Amino acid sequence: MVNKKKMKLSGWGRYPKLILDLINIKNEKHLKIIIPSIGNFITRGNGRSYGDSSLSSICVSNIKNNKILEFNNKTGVIRCESGILLSEIIEIFVPRGWFLKVTPGTKLITVGGAIASDVHGKNHHKDGCFSTSLIEIRLMLSDGSIVNCSQQKNKELFLATCGGMGLTGVILEATFSLKSILSQNIKQTTIKTKNLHQTFDAFEKYADATYSVAWIDCLSKGDTIGRSLLMTGEFSDDGDLEYSSKKAVSVPFNFPSIVLNYFSVKLFNALYYFKAKQGVSHQNVGLDSFFFPLDYIDSWNRIYGRNGFVQYQFILPKKESLEGLTKILEKISDMGLGSFLAVLKLYGKENENYLSFPMEGYSLALDFKIQKGLFDFLKELDQIVLEYNGRIYLAKDSRVSKSVFEKGYSNINQFREFRKSQGMKEKFTSLQSERLGL
Amino acid sequence: MNSNWILILGAGSDIAIATAHKYAQSGYSIYLCSRNIEELRKEAKDIEIRYEVNTEVLYFDALDYKSHQKFYNNLPVKPKGVLLAFGLLGEQKVQQEEFELAKLVIDTNYVSAVSILEIISQSFEKTKSGFIIGISSVAGDRGRSSNYIYGSSKAGLSTYLEGLQHRLFKSNVHVLIVKPGFVATKMTASMNLPSLLTARPDEVSSAIYEGIRKKKNVIYVKSVWFFIMALIKNTPKFIFKKTSL
């Protein structure tokens, strides 16, 4: 029996919203029975991708299947169902001295989602994407058959599935390894820079740090364009493993759209920048505040108001980054469409996965409240990104055009052909895959 | 390990699993019992890894009354507490037409419960300790045309548990009657439930855990249900008959 629920859903950016049928899968057997008869759909995890990757007229949710099936406490290898949240894994295993090898800036995503977006974190330059920690994926294909894939087995399927936005099948289970830690504390170093040049130099200088990310003031102009706070971190070895997740505070309602305007954002950015000590300073912080600062504020997406927002994230190859980023930052501060959550990071080598976002270079992520003129403005940014051979991150996207998208991803044809040859194209579709012809 | 065990009967239900997690989290070892052992093994393994407690999966058929005594005798360690979570809802209209289906609801919800709980009560009475949690329903508070077969079986269960409560109080055994109201579970997946009145399974399990800790007699999981049912129970019959509840 198929129990559908009509719901109005969106991604984390709350744009676009779609009325759709949501089907909760009870278990593998249940999915196998219904898969031939439910038409084309997309699998949805915790709904934390920003745009339209997890929206389709039919969405299949695997979030209730969150069991841990095996754990080896000597090697740190875990096998679990795909609906488990990273936050659950952290809560269970940090006190036992294990942490995720790769985690993005929120822990409120499912393992299935982490694979589908091949997420990355502050250690990308050292440890790559989530797929680096993956040993095996168990996947249901369009005909209901179940296959395992890995770097060794069914490799093509593996390369298409990691970063494949759920378009190759339903990820049922994953086996991956955790990393051993001695403490839940992070030794953080903050480096305050005065402009983009200095920021780039700081990234190079601290390239050996395990974790690094910069908050960038995208509204500063002229000589101070690109001024940043680069934060690097290492796990401490003080033996403190007493971890308990901080209780989140909540944004109880949508902010009226006037609250976030040019002046309030500029003020916030200035205060945030000036609050940090000059030069280099050191802090000791818990892992939640280092890795997941925004998870502390429940429903923070409401601050952009009821119309939602777009997170625009692109990456440029390293040698073209300085010029390209300068151009884009100038454009943003000229338009005054700044965001106060702008994040810059230097990435490591690109992997083989067909649609993984990272490449060696600098990525910038910015939030923009949906407002008049925004989409035209983003189209202009797209052109600069293309001019410098960059690409746009699918997990954040709700609006990029097919032609802009495909120029950024050189393996796109392999992905498309693979989907076609395996009958995936007719079964797994999202608003995003249709817009981009994936 | 010398931890306490909780015996969960009808462990396949969402409320049962949520309660198993809650008790495992506070250090209990868990017996998960139902007819569908295969699915339960995964749940058991998951609980073991998450909370580092012992679990055991056992075959239990609520309708096979004859097996109950042996089932309980065979438990390697006698439990400190019991959660009776099995139940059958079905469809009222079909049950009106087919007595066998109506009987199945009554047998599952009421007769089976009496059979197994009498055996457990005897044991708890002897050791003068333990607790029993029975999942009943607000549907038992007043008969209504839309679900009175299910409702009456739960009314029977509630009254039965009330009696146990009375009897076992002297033996230091606590009996908790749970009336969850709407809960978002497999059983109700096809219904369109009003979200303000609908609890999540983990809300039910937290309420159960607290109910035992505070020695409550009856809990409505969302307190609004207490008022709704007070209203429904106290509506004069001549008006109530005209409603379509």
Interface residues (C-beta under 8 A of the other chain):
Chain A: M1 N3 K5 N24 K26 N27 K67 I68 L69 E70 F71 I92
Chain B: E39 K42 E43 K45 D46 I49 R50 K186 A189 S190 N192
